[in-house]
């Protein structure tokens, strides 16, 4: 319990850091309004799988860009967005107006306001890699979908080796980062995911993601760029290989 409390406190410090760098944070949140390669990849997978969802949870939703795009794919679905950052939720409310979008200020470690065993699909985007106690996050997310429902987690995964990589970053280019807060970019193996889900889920699969187009970053800090490796593109940020993948869990 004390470890979970420490993780929640670290999450709160991370939110405070985001709020101290409002301009950078807002730019980061809003950039996905233009559909990203990850969004295109996800929508193709959902269409190819012919998934039909009527209740969707977007956990740690940021500015709501994921729900914004999914709402076009599922025009009759109800969306439940939650985040610990009130600034992010305000942006999400602006981006996703209407009575089929519902918003809650909530921690990914607790999700006190979200109904249990209810959702057809639960999405958690680019969050698992940044927070401590990932198994506790998985356990919380598993409370939300109905039996047979889906959880989709976009994060960093090692599908080639049973090796986890736990990495802490300090981006000295961020203005106002006087306390040198660390950002975690943790990569988890299929071995670890299987251990997390043992006896808790019907099945899981990790869909590796590689960008379909080149993108460049010429500044310093954690901006991402692609490098060619044979017939695939790899994404690198701050010199670190970003092994993005979409973890699909069936409850």
Buried (B, 14 or more C-beta within 10 A) or exposed (E): EEEBEEBBEBBEEBBEBBEBBEEBBBEBBBEBBEEBBBBBBBBEBBEEEEBEBEBBBBBBBBBBBBBBBBBEBBEEBBBBBBBBBEBBBBBBBEBBEEEBBBBBEBBBBBBEEBEEEBBBBBBBBBBBBBBBBBBBBBBBBBBBBBEEBBBBBBBBBBBEEEEBBEBEBEBEEBEEBEEEBBBBBBBBBBEBBEEBBEEEBEEBEBBEBBBEEEEEBEEEEBBBBBEEEEEEBBBBBBEBBBBBBBBBBBB
